[in-house]
């Protein structure tokens, strides 16, 4: 859309000349009028002449000296425009008329939504001690800057949505843009903290634990700065607390296989399935979480490695039961998932038999494009697999430390 066109034009108006100028400039398909009873008569007569060319909608402000009243009228009008298929990008707000509160209310609402704004300017000359409108100079439509956009704060919501969809790389780019524009030491600490948190989560998500620890440590430092602004202090404090738990958790994930490693892989899979809808990717990680679970239990409780099994560490009775359960002629050097589960069940006694549910889940995983087949895994199957692994791993204190925060809920 060109700068001089708009599909939908909303005007805060008190003079019919302003309607002529704006309509001529933008040539809208639909016109929304926000006015008060005091100004409506001449404006309505002017708009009646336009109704053969475009749709005209009206919203009357009951209290011209109350900002919230005009704010609500604009929101109602915008909702109607959206129901008719017009987006924020299709819309321009002209705040040239009415009382100051009537102009401020819609302007504030438009700023939050990133809607273009203009106002009309008349050229005046100071003659004989008074300002006079120059009749030789036409009214001008002048664009207005959005201060939320110029300070970067308008993009904060976009960054938070990307973050909560676990698109951490994109969120970091947007938070970097916000950081470059905000002013004030406190806000710079806060948004630098969110930038580092995004970068830390991005590294964590691909198991680059060294980089994750470094970035998250720096994020905690930024978010632990003293914030006098109440809207920042509460959120920053909560985030810093969660990051402290993350750092302790990640320190145990690095290196050898541990219970934390199993939980970390499970939560990684949960983000893929629940937050991103990447079901094949998520199920592949669930399969690995199940493998890790049994590998950890065999090593932790019985000093048995699945890669190079030392059968001397296993009792003769357990070896006999294993051969009977797996129908193998001799003891293998390596254990795949099914055999590791069988040995874990024999040695520890609290691993469920491989019933129909688990076998069906494995079959769907094996047919998926990230395993051995070409069939995509659907949401229902992925959530069922997630529920199964959740129950297998059980509730642990590591769950919270391994779970990434959602910014819009903090």
C-alpha positions, 0 to 999 in steps of 0.5 A: 500500500502506498503512503497516500492510500489506505483501505480503511480510514478512521478519523477523530473529527470535529470539522467537515473540512478535515473529512474532505482533506483526508478522504481526498488524500487516502481514498479509503474503501471504508471510513470510520468517524469518531466524534461527539454529539457537539460536532456530529451535525456538520460532519454527518452531513458531509459524510452523507455525501460520501456514502454512495462511494464508501461505507461510513461507520460512526462511534460517538464519544459520550464524555469528550473530556475522558481519554478512556471513552475515546480509547474504547470507541476506537477499539470498538470501531477497529474490532468492526473493521477487523470483522470486515477483513481490514487489518492494522496494516490497511488502516490509518488514523487521523487525529485532527479533531475533537478535544485533546482527550478525544485525540489522545485515546485513539492515538494511544490505542493505535500506538499499541497496535502499530497503526499508521497515524496522521494529523492535519495541519493548516498554515497560519500567519500572525497578523495584527496580533492574531493568528490567521489561517492562510486561505492560499495554503491548503490543509496538509496531511502530516504523518506522525511518528509512533514513539513506541516504534522509535524506542523499540518497545512496539517490537517487544510483543513480537519478540516475546511471541517468538520466544514463547514459540521457542524460536530463540534465534529470531527472538534474539534478533528482535530483542537486539533491535529493542535494546539498540533503541531503548533509553535508560540504564534499567531498560538497557539491563532488562532487554540485554538480559532478555537478549542473552536469555534468548541466546542462552536458550538457543544454545541449550536447545542444540545441547551446546551446554558450554555456550548456554551456561555462559549466556545464561550466567550473563543474563542472570547478571543483567536481570539481577540489576537493581530495578526501581521500576516496579513493572520491570523489577518483578519480572526480572527477579522471577527470571533471574530466579529461574535462570539460577535453577537452570545453571545448577541443572545444566552443570549436572547435564554436561559430561556423563549420562545422568538423570538430568540428561534424561529430563533435559531430553524429555523437556526438549521433546516437549518444546518441539511437540507442544510449543512448535508442533514439530511432531516428528522431531519431538518423537525422535527426541522422546525415543532418545529419552527412553534410550537414555532412561534405560542406559542411565538406570543400568549404569547407575544401579548395576554398572552395566553399559549398553555399548559394551556389556560386561556380563560378569557384572550381571548375575547368572540368574539375571543372564538366564532370564534375559536370554529367555525374555529376548529369545537370543541364543547367546548374550550380545555385546551391545543392547538396543532399546528393546533389550536394554528395557528387558534387562532393566526390567529384570534387574530393577523390577519396576519397568513395565512390560512392553505392552501394546501401547508402547509397541504401537508408539514405537511402530509409529516412530519407526515409520516416521520420516526421521526414523526409517519411513516416510509417514509423518507423525500426527499430533495425537500420536506425539502427545500420546508418546509424550504422556507415556514417557512422562509417566515412565520418567515420573515427577522429579525436582529437575522438571522445573529447572529443565523447563524453559520459561514463557515470557508472556506468563512471567 
